Amino acid sequence: MTAPAVRVEKRFRHPRERVFNAFLDPARVGQWLFHTPEGVMEQTDYDPVVGGSFAIFERRGADLARHFGRFVEIEPPERIVFDFWVDESPAEATRVTVIFTETGDGCVVVLGHDLAPAWAAYAERSAAGWTMILDSLEQVTGDAP
């Protein structure tokens, strides 16, 4: 089975540098990355440097959603690449690439997630999740100075 690729795109009304910097801001990551409206963020360890890692835990009812990653590339203000996994499959890291493109009135962010074949059934759900995450990033970016 071929690994599916998830791709989502979001237009921001803010300059590319501002959105890029918000993506890497450890103080605000708990407000948007893997944050759900009904969830309660319990832990956000976020070291956004090449080789740095993250661990983000959110309480969702009785469940604890655990997300992990390691930054592979950071090319300001154009590109962020990280490997990503959840605790259910720590041996199966997947690659997420985020591209920031400047436009005349803001920027466009394109996020690609190369899922492992075992996660093929979750492609649609993953796309919806990344769309929600980029929507939340837009709100945080709007609040940033």
N, CA, C and O atoms as CSV, one atom per row, in Angstrom:
chain,resi,resn,atom,element,x,y,z
A,1,MET,N,N,0.847,-1.186,0.000
A,1,MET,CA,C,0.000,0.000,0.000
A,1,MET,C,C,0.888,1.244,0.000
A,1,MET,O,O,1.881,1.316,0.724
A,2,THR,N,N,0.514,2.209,-0.819
A,2,THR,CA,C,1.245,3.464,-0.882
A,2,THR,C,C,0.837,4.358,0.283
A,2,THR,O,O,-0.332,4.420,0.663
A,3,ALA,N,N,1.820,5.042,0.833
A,3,ALA,CA,C,1.529,5.966,1.934
A,3,ALA,C,C,0.778,7.173,1.387
A,3,ALA,O,O,1.224,7.789,0.419
A,4,PRO,N,N,-0.347,7.517,1.986
A,4,PRO,CA,C,-1.091,8.684,1.515
A,4,PRO,C,C,-0.435,9.984,1.968
A,4,PRO,O,O,0.213,10.040,3.013
A,5,ALA,N,N,-0.614,11.011,1.173
A,5,ALA,CA,C,-0.122,12.338,1.530
A,5,ALA,C,C,-1.329,13.238,1.775
A,5,ALA,O,O,-2.243,13.309,0.954
A,6,VAL,N,N,-1.318,13.910,2.894
A,6,VAL,CA,C,-2.363,14.871,3.239
A,6,VAL,C,C,-1.811,16.245,2.916
A,6,VAL,O,O,-0.655,16.541,3.217
A,7,ARG,N,N,-2.639,17.093,2.302
A,7,ARG,CA,C,-2.204,18.451,1.968
A,7,ARG,C,C,-3.324,19.416,2.315
A,7,ARG,O,O,-4.460,19.247,1.873
A,8,VAL,N,N,-2.996,20.434,3.111
A,8,VAL,CA,C,-3.962,21.486,3.419
A,8,VAL,C,C,-3.308,22.831,3.155
A,8,VAL,O,O,-2.094,22.987,3.283
A,9,GLU,N,N,-4.124,23.784,2.789
A,9,GLU,CA,C,-3.640,25.122,2.439
A,9,GLU,C,C,-4.501,26.163,3.143
A,9,GLU,O,O,-5.720,26.024,3.234
A,10,LYS,N,N,-3.846,27.203,3.638
A,10,LYS,CA,C,-4.560,28.268,4.356
A,10,LYS,C,C,-3.959,29.611,3.982
A,10,LYS,O,O,-2.740,29.786,4.002
A,11,ARG,N,N,-4.819,30.554,3.642
A,11,ARG,CA,C,-4.390,31.924,3.358
A,11,ARG,C,C,-4.472,32.732,4.653
A,11,ARG,O,O,-5.485,32.706,5.353
A,12,PHE,N,N,-3.393,33.447,4.959
A,12,PHE,CA,C,-3.321,34.313,6.136
A,12,PHE,C,C,-3.274,35.764,5.676
A,12,PHE,O,O,-2.713,36.066,4.623
A,13,ARG,N,N,-3.852,36.644,6.448
A,13,ARG,CA,C,-3.833,38.070,6.125
A,13,ARG,C,C,-2.601,38.762,6.719
A,13,ARG,O,O,-2.470,39.983,6.633
A,14,HIS,N,N,-1.718,37.995,7.307
A,14,HIS,CA,C,-0.526,38.529,7.969
A,14,HIS,C,C,0.717,38.246,7.137
A,14,HIS,O,O,0.729,37.306,6.342
A,15,PRO,N,N,1.766,39.051,7.311
A,15,PRO,CA,C,3.009,38.803,6.588
A,15,PRO,C,C,3.590,37.426,6.914
A,15,PRO,O,O,3.419,36.902,8.015
A,16,ARG,N,N,4.268,36.869,5.941
A,16,ARG,CA,C,4.845,35.539,6.075
A,16,ARG,C,C,5.725,35.413,7.315
A,16,ARG,O,O,5.626,34.418,8.032
A,17,GLU,N,N,6.578,36.390,7.585
A,17,GLU,CA,C,7.478,36.321,8.732
A,17,GLU,C,C,6.710,36.216,10.041
A,17,GLU,O,O,7.119,35.496,10.952
A,18,ARG,N,N,5.606,36.928,10.131
A,18,ARG,CA,C,4.801,36.911,11.352
A,18,ARG,C,C,4.181,35.531,11.588
A,18,ARG,O,O,4.166,35.037,12.715
A,19,VAL,N,N,3.670,34.917,10.522
A,19,VAL,CA,C,3.059,33.595,10.636
A,19,VAL,C,C,4.138,32.551,10.937
A,19,VAL,O,O,3.943,31.679,11.784
A,20,PHE,N,N,5.258,32.641,10.250
A,20,PHE,CA,C,6.373,31.724,10.483
A,20,PHE,C,C,6.833,31.797,11.938
A,20,PHE,O,O,7.010,30.770,12.593
A,21,ASN,N,N,7.022,33.010,12.432
A,21,ASN,CA,C,7.471,33.182,13.817
A,21,ASN,C,C,6.442,32.668,14.821
A,21,ASN,O,O,6.810,32.105,15.852
A,22,ALA,N,N,5.159,32.858,14.528
A,22,ALA,CA,C,4.110,32.348,15.418
A,22,ALA,C,C,4.153,30.818,15.465
A,22,ALA,O,O,3.906,30.222,16.514
A,23,PHE,N,N,4.462,30.188,14.343
A,23,PHE,CA,C,4.543,28.729,14.290
A,23,PHE,C,C,5.635,28.210,15.224
A,23,PHE,O,O,5.519,27.117,15.778
A,24,LEU,N,N,6.679,28.989,15.393
A,24,LEU,CA,C,7.819,28.555,16.205
A,24,LEU,C,C,7.825,29.117,17.620
A,24,LEU,O,O,8.791,28.893,18.351
A,25,ASP,N,N,6.795,29.833,18.033
A,25,ASP,CA,C,6.769,30.489,19.336
A,25,ASP,C,C,6.373,29.505,20.455
A,25,ASP,O,O,5.209,29.119,20.553
A,26,PRO,N,N,7.341,29.100,21.297
A,26,PRO,CA,C,7.023,28.141,22.367
A,26,PRO,C,C,5.982,28.649,23.362
A,26,PRO,O,O,5.255,27.852,23.956
A,27,ALA,N,N,5.902,29.964,23.549
A,27,ALA,CA,C,4.957,30.517,24.521
A,27,ALA,C,C,3.503,30.391,24.058
A,27,ALA,O,O,2.589,30.429,24.881
A,28,ARG,N,N,3.286,30.243,22.766
A,28,ARG,CA,C,1.918,30.202,22.240
A,28,ARG,C,C,1.508,28.866,21.639
A,28,ARG,O,O,0.353,28.694,21.249
A,29,VAL,N,N,2.434,27.921,21.558
A,29,VAL,CA,C,2.149,26.671,20.863
A,29,VAL,C,C,0.944,25.934,21.455
A,29,VAL,O,O,0.198,25.296,20.713
A,30,GLY,N,N,0.743,26.007,22.746
A,30,GLY,CA,C,-0.383,25.328,23.382
A,30,GLY,C,C,-1.733,25.909,23.014
A,30,GLY,O,O,-2.769,25.301,23.282
A,31,GLN,N,N,-1.727,27.084,22.400
A,31,GLN,CA,C,-2.982,27.721,21.985
A,31,GLN,C,C,-3.440,27.264,20.607
A,31,GLN,O,O,-4.577,27.536,20.221
A,32,TRP,N,N,-2.577,26.571,19.852
A,32,TRP,CA,C,-2.976,26.225,18.489
A,32,TRP,C,C,-2.551,24.828,18.019
A,32,TRP,O,O,-3.311,24.185,17.296
A,33,LEU,N,N,-1.380,24.340,18.397
A,33,LEU,CA,C,-0.897,23.071,17.850
A,33,LEU,C,C,-1.515,21.898,18.619
A,33,LEU,O,O,-1.252,21.717,19.808
A,34,PHE,N,N,-2.331,21.115,17.934
A,34,PHE,CA,C,-3.047,19.962,18.500
A,34,PHE,C,C,-4.044,20.372,19.576
A,34,PHE,O,O,-4.463,19.546,20.387
A,35,HIS,N,N,-4.418,21.631,19.583
A,35,HIS,CA,C,-5.391,22.143,20.556
A,35,HIS,C,C,-6.793,22.017,19.968
A,35,HIS,O,O,-7.045,22.448,18.843
A,36,THR,N,N,-7.690,21.428,20.733
A,36,THR,CA,C,-9.080,21.299,20.306
A,36,THR,C,C,-9.954,22.194,21.181
A,36,THR,O,O,-9.574,22.515,22.307
A,37,PRO,N,N,-11.119,22.600,20.678
A,37,PRO,CA,C,-11.969,23.510,21.462
A,37,PRO,C,C,-12.353,22.974,22.835
A,37,PRO,O,O,-12.446,23.743,23.791
A,38,GLU,N,N,-12.576,21.672,22.948
A,38,GLU,CA,C,-13.005,21.113,24.226
A,38,GLU,C,C,-11.858,20.547,25.053
A,38,GLU,O,O,-12.068,20.102,26.181
A,39,GLY,N,N,-10.644,20.560,24.501
A,39,GLY,CA,C,-9.501,19.985,25.192
A,39,GLY,C,C,-8.872,20.924,26.214
A,39,GLY,O,O,-9.078,22.137,26.179
A,40,VAL,N,N,-8.101,20.336,27.122
A,40,VAL,CA,C,-7.359,21.093,28.133
A,40,VAL,C,C,-5.884,20.723,27.980
A,40,VAL,O,O,-5.497,19.571,28.175
A,41,MET,N,N,-5.068,21.718,27.626
A,41,MET,CA,C,-3.659,21.473,27.410
A,41,MET,C,C,-2.983,21.158,28.744
A,41,MET,O,O,-3.103,21.919,29.703
A,42,GLU,N,N,-2.275,20.034,28.797
A,42,GLU,CA,C,-1.599,19.628,30.029
A,42,GLU,C,C,-0.086,19.805,29.963
A,42,GLU,O,O,0.554,20.036,30.989
A,43,GLN,N,N,0.494,19.698,28.766
A,43,GLN,CA,C,1.956,19.818,28.652
A,43,GLN,C,C,2.318,20.321,27.266
A,43,GLN,O,O,1.786,19.839,26.266
A,44,THR,N,N,3.221,21.289,27.204
A,44,THR,CA,C,3.746,21.760,25.925
A,44,THR,C,C,5.246,21.987,26.070
A,44,THR,O,O,5.687,23.044,26.520
A,45,ASP,N,N,6.006,21.000,25.690
A,45,ASP,CA,C,7.460,21.129,25.594
A,45,ASP,C,C,7.763,21.343,24.125
A,45,ASP,O,O,7.426,20.496,23.298
A,46,TYR,N,N,8.401,22.469,23.780
A,46,TYR,CA,C,8.549,22.851,22.378
A,46,TYR,C,C,9.895,23.528,22.200
A,46,TYR,O,O,10.098,24.646,22.673
A,47,ASP,N,N,10.811,22.861,21.523
A,47,ASP,CA,C,12.163,23.371,21.281
A,47,ASP,C,C,12.362,23.494,19.770
A,47,ASP,O,O,12.925,22.594,19.148
A,48,PRO,N,N,11.900,24.613,19.168
A,48,PRO,CA,C,11.878,24.752,17.719
A,48,PRO,C,C,13.228,25.147,17.114
A,48,PRO,O,O,13.399,26.256,16.607
A,49,VAL,N,N,14.172,24.221,17.179
A,49,VAL,CA,C,15.470,24.353,16.515
A,49,VAL,C,C,15.721,23.034,15.790
A,49,VAL,O,O,15.151,22.004,16.153
A,50,VAL,N,N,16.570,23.064,14.767
A,50,VAL,CA,C,16.884,21.822,14.060
A,50,VAL,C,C,17.462,20.826,15.067
A,50,VAL,O,O,18.428,21.124,15.770
A,51,GLY,N,N,16.863,19.659,15.122
A,51,GLY,CA,C,17.239,18.642,16.094
A,51,GLY,C,C,16.447,18.728,17.386
A,51,GLY,O,O,16.454,17.789,18.182
A,52,GLY,N,N,15.754,19.862,17.605
A,52,GLY,CA,C,14.917,20.025,18.789
A,52,GLY,C,C,13.641,19.214,18.661
A,52,GLY,O,O,13.265,18.788,17.569
A,53,SER,N,N,12.990,19.009,19.776
A,53,SER,CA,C,11.802,18.159,19.764
A,53,SER,C,C,10.615,18.853,20.409
A,53,SER,O,O,10.738,19.932,20.989
A,54,PHE,N,N,9.456,18.201,20.292
A,54,PHE,CA,C,8.281,18.681,21.012
A,54,PHE,C,C,7.491,17.506,21.552
A,54,PHE,O,O,7.507,16.405,21.004
A,55,ALA,N,N,6.799,17.781,22.649
A,55,ALA,CA,C,5.853,16.847,23.256
A,55,ALA,C,C,4.670,17.697,23.707
A,55,ALA,O,O,4.817,18.593,24.537
A,56,ILE,N,N,3.505,17.408,23.156
A,56,ILE,CA,C,2.303,18.192,23.447
A,56,ILE,C,C,1.208,17.226,23.884
A,56,ILE,O,O,0.819,16.332,23.133
A,57,PHE,N,N,0.716,17.417,25.104
A,57,PHE,CA,C,-0.311,16.540,25.667
A,57,PHE,C,C,-1.553,17.369,25.961
A,57,PHE,O,O,-1.483,18.408,26.617
A,58,GLU,N,N,-2.689,16.894,25.467
A,58,GLU,CA,C,-3.951,17.577,25.712
A,58,GLU,C,C,-4.959,16.581,26.256
A,58,GLU,O,O,-5.120,15.490,25.710
A,59,ARG,N,N,-5.642,16.960,27.340
A,59,ARG,CA,C,-6.698,16.148,27.932
A,59,ARG,C,C,-7.966,16.366,27.114
A,59,ARG,O,O,-8.426,17.497,26.958
A,60,ARG,N,N,-8.528,15.277,26.594
A,60,ARG,CA,C,-9.768,15.316,25.816
A,60,ARG,C,C,-10.740,14.349,26.475
A,60,ARG,O,O,-10.799,13.166,26.140
A,61,GLY,N,N,-11.493,14.885,27.416
A,61,GLY,CA,C,-12.374,14.031,28.209
A,61,GLY,C,C,-11.530,13.117,29.070
A,61,GLY,O,O,-10.667,13.586,29.813
A,62,ALA,N,N,-11.767,11.814,28.981
A,62,ALA,CA,C,-10.996,10.845,29.767
A,62,ALA,C,C,-9.672,10.479,29.095
A,62,ALA,O,O,-8.825,9.827,29.707
A,63,ASP,N,N,-9.492,10.895,27.842
A,63,ASP,CA,C,-8.300,10.518,27.081
A,63,ASP,C,C,-7.225,11.605,27.147
A,63,ASP,O,O,-7.522,12.790,27.296
A,64,LEU,N,N,-5.983,11.172,27.032
A,64,LEU,CA,C,-4.857,12.093,26.931
A,64,LEU,C,C,-4.249,11.924,25.549
A,64,LEU,O,O,-3.635,10.899,25.256
A,65,ALA,N,N,-4.421,12.940,24.693
A,65,ALA,CA,C,-3.838,12.925,23.344
A,65,ALA,C,C,-2.390,13.357,23.460
A,65,ALA,O,O,-2.091,14.439,23.967
A,66,ARG,N,N,-1.489,12.501,22.985
A,66,ARG,CA,C,-0.053,12.761,23.109
A,66,ARG,C,C,0.551,12.860,21.713
A,66,ARG,O,O,0.418,11.941,20.904
A,67,HIS,N,N,1.219,13.987,21.435
A,67,HIS,CA,C,1.830,14.247,20.135
A,67,HIS,C,C,3.306,14.554,20.334
A,67,HIS,O,O,3.685,15.280,21.253
A,68,PHE,N,N,4.136,13.989,19.456
A,68,PHE,CA,C,5.571,14.152,19.571
A,68,PHE,C,C,6.162,14.522,18.215
A,68,PHE,O,O,5.598,14.188,17.173
A,69,GLY,N,N,7.299,15.213,18.233
A,69,GLY,CA,C,7.960,15.529,16.987
A,69,GLY,C,C,9.406,15.930,17.190
A,69,GLY,O,O,9.862,16.200,18.301
A,70,ARG,N,N,10.112,15.956,16.059
A,70,ARG,CA,C,11.505,16.416,16.050
A,70,ARG,C,C,11.698,17.266,14.797
A,70,ARG,O,O,11.368,16.842,13.689
A,71,PHE,N,N,12.241,18.480,14.987
A,71,PHE,CA,C,12.456,19.398,13.879
A,71,PHE,C,C,13.640,18.948,13.027
A,71,PHE,O,O,14.733,18.704,13.539
A,72,VAL,N,N,13.404,18.842,11.727
A,72,VAL,CA,C,14.400,18.361,10.779
A,72,VAL,C,C,15.005,19.525,10.000
A,72,VAL,O,O,16.217,19.567,9.790
A,73,GLU,N,N,14.171,20.469,9.571
A,73,GLU,CA,C,14.619,21.650,8.827
A,73,GLU,C,C,13.846,22.872,9.304
A,73,GLU,O,O,12.642,22.811,9.556
A,74,ILE,N,N,14.562,23.972,9.418
A,74,ILE,CA,C,13.920,25.266,9.682
A,74,ILE,C,C,14.649,26.281,8.807
A,74,ILE,O,O,15.816,26.595,9.041
A,75,GLU,N,N,13.946,26.790,7.797
A,75,GLU,CA,C,14.508,27.752,6.858
A,75,GLU,C,C,13.657,29.025,6.897
A,75,GLU,O,O,12.707,29.156,6.126
A,76,PRO,N,N,13.995,29.969,7.797
A,76,PRO,CA,C,13.190,31.176,7.936
A,76,PRO,C,C,13.194,32.009,6.652
A,76,PRO,O,O,14.223,32.100,5.983
A,77,PRO,N,N,12.095,32.597,6.311
A,77,PRO,CA,C,10.722,32.382,6.810
A,77,PRO,C,C,9.919,31.490,5.875
A,77,PRO,O,O,8.708,31.660,5.738
A,78,GLU,N,N,10.595,30.534,5.228
A,78,GLU,CA,C,9.962,29.801,4.136
A,78,GLU,C,C,9.503,28.386,4.444
A,78,GLU,O,O,8.515,27.930,3.868
A,79,ARG,N,N,10.189,27.673,5.338
A,79,ARG,CA,C,9.940,26.228,5.408
A,79,ARG,C,C,10.277,25.676,6.791
A,79,ARG,O,O,11.285,26.035,7.399
A,80,ILE,N,N,9.397,24.787,7.269
A,80,ILE,CA,C,9.623,24.035,8.500
A,80,ILE,C,C,9.293,22.573,8.186
A,80,ILE,O,O,8.242,22.268,7.621
A,81,VAL,N,N,10.195,21.691,8.556
A,81,VAL,CA,C,9.978,20.258,8.353
A,81,VAL,C,C,10.196,19.578,9.698
A,81,VAL,O,O,11.187,19.833,10.382
A,82,PHE,N,N,9.260,18.712,10.068
A,82,PHE,CA,C,9.446,17.937,11.294
A,82,PHE,C,C,8.915,16.529,11.123
A,82,PHE,O,O,7.994,16.278,10.345
A,83,ASP,N,N,9.518,15.613,11.870
A,83,ASP,CA,C,8.998,14.260,11.965
A,83,ASP,C,C,7.991,14.253,13.104
A,83,ASP,O,O,8.174,14.929,14.116
A,84,PHE,N,N,6.928,13.483,12.926
A,84,PHE,CA,C,5.796,13.522,13.843
A,84,PHE,C,C,5.349,12.099,14.158
A,84,PHE,O,O,5.354,11.222,13.294
A,85,TRP,N,N,4.961,11.891,15.420
A,85,TRP,CA,C,4.379,10.613,15.808
A,85,TRP,C,C,3.490,10.813,17.030
A,85,TRP,O,O,3.580,11.815,17.739
A,86,VAL,N,N,2.634,9.829,17.247
A,86,VAL,CA,C,1.788,9.811,18.442
A,86,VAL,C,C,2.198,8.603,19.260
A,86,VAL,O,O,2.827,7.681,18.742
A,87,ASP,N,N,1.850,8.606,20.510
A,87,ASP,CA,C,2.328,7.535,21.386
A,87,ASP,C,C,1.840,6.151,20.980
A,87,ASP,O,O,2.442,5.148,21.362
A,88,GLU,N,N,0.759,6.086,20.213
A,88,GLU,CA,C,0.268,4.780,19.781
A,88,GLU,C,C,1.229,4.095,18.817
A,88,GLU,O,O,1.196,2.872,18.680
A,89,SER,N,N,2.078,4.860,18.153
A,89,SER,CA,C,2.993,4.260,17.174
A,89,SER,C,C,4.331,4.994,17.153
A,89,SER,O,O,4.691,5.581,16.133
A,90,PRO,N,N,5.067,4.972,18.249
A,90,PRO,CA,C,6.320,5.725,18.289
A,90,PRO,C,C,7.356,5.277,17.268
A,90,PRO,O,O,8.255,6.051,16.939
A,91,ALA,N,N,7.261,4.054,16.757
A,91,ALA,CA,C,8.209,3.578,15.754
A,91,ALA,C,C,7.860,4.079,14.358
A,91,ALA,O,O,8.646,3.905,13.426
A,92,GLU,N,N,6.704,4.692,14.204
A,92,GLU,CA,C,6.246,5.134,12.891
A,92,GLU,C,C,6.174,6.649,12.796
A,92,GLU,O,O,5.084,7.219,12.750
A,93,ALA,N,N,7.318,7.298,12.766
A,93,ALA,CA,C,7.330,8.744,12.566
A,93,ALA,C,C,6.938,9.040,11.126
A,93,ALA,O,O,7.291,8.298,10.209
A,94,THR,N,N,6.209,10.128,10.940
A,94,THR,CA,C,5.832,10.577,9.609
A,94,THR,C,C,6.395,11.974,9.402
A,94,THR,O,O,6.744,12.649,10.370
A,95,ARG,N,N,6.485,12.408,8.175
A,95,ARG,CA,C,7.108,13.690,7.844
A,95,ARG,C,C,6.040,14.733,7.556
A,95,ARG,O,O,5.104,14.495,6.792
A,96,VAL,N,N,6.199,15.900,8.189
A,96,VAL,CA,C,5.315,17.047,7.958
A,96,VAL,C,C,6.183,18.183,7.415
A,96,VAL,O,O,7.213,18.522,7.997
A,97,THR,N,N,5.758,18.760,6.303
A,97,THR,CA,C,6.462,19.884,5.685
A,97,THR,C,C,5.508,21.061,5.598
A,97,THR,O,O,4.393,20.933,5.093
A,98,VAL,N,N,5.950,22.208,6.092
A,98,VAL,CA,C,5.123,23.418,6.084
A,98,VAL,C,C,5.857,24.473,5.269
A,98,VAL,O,O,6.996,24.827,5.575
A,99,ILE,N,N,5.191,24.972,4.225
A,99,ILE,CA,C,5.772,25.977,3.328
A,99,ILE,C,C,4.997,27.279,3.505
A,99,ILE,O,O,3.766,27.283,3.496
A,100,PHE,N,N,5.723,28.384,3.664
A,100,PHE,CA,C,5.150,29.719,3.843
A,100,PHE,C,C,5.495,30.532,2.600
A,100,PHE,O,O,6.672,30.757,2.320
A,101,THR,N,N,4.481,30.977,1.848
A,101,THR,CA,C,4.694,31.734,0.620
A,101,THR,C,C,4.065,33.114,0.763
A,101,THR,O,O,2.885,33.241,1.088
A,102,GLU,N,N,4.858,34.129,0.520
A,102,GLU,CA,C,4.367,35.500,0.618
A,102,GLU,C,C,3.431,35.797,-0.543
A,102,GLU,O,O,3.669,35.375,-1.675
A,103,THR,N,N,2.361,36.531,-0.246
A,103,THR,CA,C,1.451,37.031,-1.273
A,103,THR,C,C,1.368,38.531,-1.093
A,103,THR,O,O,1.921,39.071,-0.134
A,104,GLY,N,N,0.694,39.208,-1.990
A,104,GLY,CA,C,0.607,40.667,-1.904
A,104,GLY,C,C,-0.084,41.163,-0.654
A,104,GLY,O,O,0.221,42.252,-0.169
A,105,ASP,N,N,-1.013,40.382,-0.121
A,105,ASP,CA,C,-1.788,40.829,1.029
A,105,ASP,C,C,-1.648,39.913,2.244
A,105,ASP,O,O,-2.532,39.883,3.100
A,106,GLY,N,N,-0.562,39.178,2.325
A,106,GLY,CA,C,-0.341,38.263,3.445
A,106,GLY,C,C,0.540,37.115,3.015
A,106,GLY,O,O,1.613,37.310,2.444
A,107,CYS,N,N,0.062,35.893,3.304
A,107,CYS,CA,C,0.829,34.715,2.895
A,107,CYS,C,C,-0.098,33.513,2.784
A,107,CYS,O,O,-1.242,33.533,3.239
A,108,VAL,N,N,0.430,32.481,2.170
A,108,VAL,CA,C,-0.254,31.202,2.082
A,108,VAL,C,C,0.629,30.168,2.759
A,108,VAL,O,O,1.838,30.118,2.529
A,109,VAL,N,N,0.014,29.348,3.594
A,109,VAL,CA,C,0.716,28.258,4.256
A,109,VAL,C,C,0.183,26.953,3.672
A,109,VAL,O,O,-1.023,26.707,3.662
A,110,VAL,N,N,1.103,26.124,3.188
A,110,VAL,CA,C,0.750,24.802,2.676
A,110,VAL,C,C,1.425,23.776,3.573
A,110,VAL,O,O,2.645,23.777,3.736
A,111,LEU,N,N,0.614,22.905,4.150
A,111,LEU,CA,C,1.114,21.868,5.044
A,111,LEU,C,C,0.895,20.520,4.375
A,111,LEU,O,O,-0.222,20.176,3.990
A,112,GLY,N,N,1.980,19.762,4.243
A,112,GLY,CA,C,1.909,18.419,3.698
A,112,GLY,C,C,2.318,17.409,4.760
A,112,GLY,O,O,3.312,17.607,5.460
A,113,HIS,N,N,1.559,16.333,4.882
A,113,HIS,CA,C,1.846,15.299,5.875
A,113,HIS,C,C,1.862,13.958,5.151
A,113,HIS,O,O,0.832,13.497,4.661
A,114,ASP,N,N,3.030,13.339,5.088
A,114,ASP,CA,C,3.180,12.031,4.467
A,114,ASP,C,C,2.871,10.970,5.516
A,114,ASP,O,O,3.711,10.661,6.362
A,115,LEU,N,N,1.684,10.423,5.459
A,115,LEU,CA,C,1.257,9.427,6.440
A,115,LEU,C,C,1.926,8.083,6.175
A,115,LEU,O,O,2.254,7.761,5.033
A,116,ALA,N,N,2.121,7.317,7.212
A,116,ALA,CA,C,2.576,5.933,7.074
A,116,ALA,C,C,1.424,5.112,6.513
A,116,ALA,O,O,0.264,5.425,6.783
A,117,PRO,N,N,1.713,4.069,5.739
A,117,PRO,CA,C,0.629,3.249,5.181
A,117,PRO,C,C,-0.363,2.750,6.228
A,117,PRO,O,O,-1.551,2.613,5.934
A,118,ALA,N,N,0.102,2.480,7.433
A,118,ALA,CA,C,-0.793,1.996,8.484
A,118,ALA,C,C,-1.848,3.029,8.873
A,118,ALA,O,O,-2.874,2.679,9.457
A,119,TRP,N,N,-1.602,4.293,8.554
A,119,TRP,CA,C,-2.524,5.365,8.916
A,119,TRP,C,C,-3.368,5.844,7.730
A,119,TRP,O,O,-4.008,6.892,7.815
A,120,ALA,N,N,-3.376,5.100,6.643
A,120,ALA,CA,C,-4.107,5.503,5.432
A,120,ALA,C,C,-5.580,5.789,5.701
A,120,ALA,O,O,-6.149,6.716,5.125
A,121,ALA,N,N,-6.190,5.007,6.561
A,121,ALA,CA,C,-7.615,5.193,6.861
A,121,ALA,C,C,-7.881,6.518,7.577
A,121,ALA,O,O,-9.029,6.955,7.660
A,122,TYR,N,N,-6.836,7.159,8.093
A,122,TYR,CA,C,-6.990,8.410,8.834
A,122,TYR,C,C,-6.674,9.649,7.996
A,122,TYR,O,O,-6.597,10.748,8.544
A,123,ALA,N,N,-6.490,9.500,6.688
A,123,ALA,CA,C,-6.094,10.632,5.849
A,123,ALA,C,C,-7.100,11.781,5.910
A,123,ALA,O,O,-6.711,12.936,6.083
A,124,GLU,N,N,-8.372,11.475,5.771
A,124,GLU,CA,C,-9.396,12.524,5.796
A,124,GLU,C,C,-9.464,13.189,7.169
A,124,GLU,O,O,-9.567,14.411,7.274
A,125,ARG,N,N,-9.407,12.384,8.198
A,125,ARG,CA,C,-9.426,12.910,9.574
A,125,ARG,C,C,-8.176,13.763,9.843
A,125,ARG,O,O,-8.254,14.793,10.513
A,126,SER,N,N,-7.024,13.324,9.315
A,126,SER,CA,C,-5.790,14.093,9.475
A,126,SER,C,C,-5.894,15.443,8.772
A,126,SER,O,O,-5.471,16.459,9.323
A,127,ALA,N,N,-6.449,15.463,7.567
A,127,ALA,CA,C,-6.614,16.723,6.838
A,127,ALA,C,C,-7.507,17.677,7.622
A,127,ALA,O,O,-7.215,18.870,7.705
A,128,ALA,N,N,-8.593,17.165,8.197
A,128,ALA,CA,C,-9.486,18.005,8.999
A,128,ALA,C,C,-8.756,18.530,10.232
A,128,ALA,O,O,-8.927,19.691,10.605
A,129,GLY,N,N,-7.950,17.692,10.861
A,129,GLY,CA,C,-7.193,18.122,12.035
A,129,GLY,C,C,-6.180,19.206,11.703
A,129,GLY,O,O,-6.074,20.198,12.424
A,130,TRP,N,N,-5.432,19.025,10.610
A,130,TRP,CA,C,-4.454,20.053,10.222
A,130,TRP,C,C,-5.152,21.352,9.820
A,130,TRP,O,O,-4.627,22.436,10.075
A,131,THR,N,N,-6.326,21.258,9.197
A,131,THR,CA,C,-7.089,22.469,8.850
A,131,THR,C,C,-7.476,23.218,10.116
A,131,THR,O,O,-7.334,24.439,10.179
A,132,MET,N,N,-7.962,22.503,11.127
A,132,MET,CA,C,-8.313,23.123,12.404
A,132,MET,C,C,-7.074,23.765,13.048
A,132,MET,O,O,-7.158,24.858,13.607
A,133,ILE,N,N,-5.941,23.087,12.968
A,133,ILE,CA,C,-4.700,23.605,13.552
A,133,ILE,C,C,-4.282,24.905,12.860
A,133,ILE,O,O,-3.907,25.866,13.532
A,134,LEU,N,N,-4.343,24.945,11.534
A,134,LEU,CA,C,-3.976,26.181,10.830
A,134,LEU,C,C,-4.977,27.300,11.116
A,134,LEU,O,O,-4.592,28.467,11.192
A,135,ASP,N,N,-6.245,26.962,11.275
A,135,ASP,CA,C,-7.230,27.977,11.674
A,135,ASP,C,C,-6.880,28.549,13.049
A,135,ASP,O,O,-6.981,29.756,13.266
A,136,SER,N,N,-6.475,27.692,13.961
A,136,SER,CA,C,-6.085,28.152,15.300
A,136,SER,C,C,-4.800,28.977,15.246
A,136,SER,O,O,-4.660,29.954,15.982
A,137,LEU,N,N,-3.864,28.590,14.380
A,137,LEU,CA,C,-2.636,29.372,14.205
A,137,LEU,C,C,-2.973,30.774,13.709
A,137,LEU,O,O,-2.345,31.750,14.120
A,138,GLU,N,N,-3.957,30.872,12.833
A,138,GLU,CA,C,-4.358,32.201,12.335
A,138,GLU,C,C,-4.866,33.077,13.480
A,138,GLU,O,O,-4.554,34.267,13.528
A,139,GLN,N,N,-5.635,32.513,14.392
A,139,GLN,CA,C,-6.147,33.284,15.530
A,139,GLN,C,C,-5.007,33.750,16.405
A,139,GLN,O,O,-4.984,34.902,16.839
A,140,VAL,N,N,-4.052,32.858,16.671
A,140,VAL,CA,C,-2.896,33.223,17.512
A,140,VAL,C,C,-2.042,34.276,16.814
A,140,VAL,O,O,-1.551,35.207,17.453
A,141,THR,N,N,-1.867,34.129,15.507
A,141,THR,CA,C,-1.074,35.094,14.739
A,141,THR,C,C,-1.731,36.467,14.768
A,141,THR,O,O,-1.044,37.486,14.834
A,142,GLY,N,N,-3.061,36.492,14.719
A,142,GLY,CA,C,-3.779,37.761,14.783
A,142,GLY,C,C,-3.608,38.471,16.106
A,142,GLY,O,O,-3.667,39.698,16.181
A,143,ASP,N,N,-3.392,37.675,17.165
A,143,ASP,CA,C,-3.191,38.245,18.505
A,143,ASP,C,C,-1.757,38.677,18.747
A,143,ASP,O,O,-1.477,39.423,19.686
A,144,ALA,N,N,-0.839,38.207,17.894
A,144,ALA,CA,C,0.587,38.505,18.099
A,144,ALA,C,C,0.880,39.969,17.763
A,144,ALA,O,O,0.197,40.572,16.936
A,145,PRO,N,N,1.898,40.531,18.411
A,145,PRO,CA,C,2.262,41.917,18.100
A,145,PRO,C,C,2.894,42.044,16.733
A,145,PRO,O,O,3.258,43.145,16.320
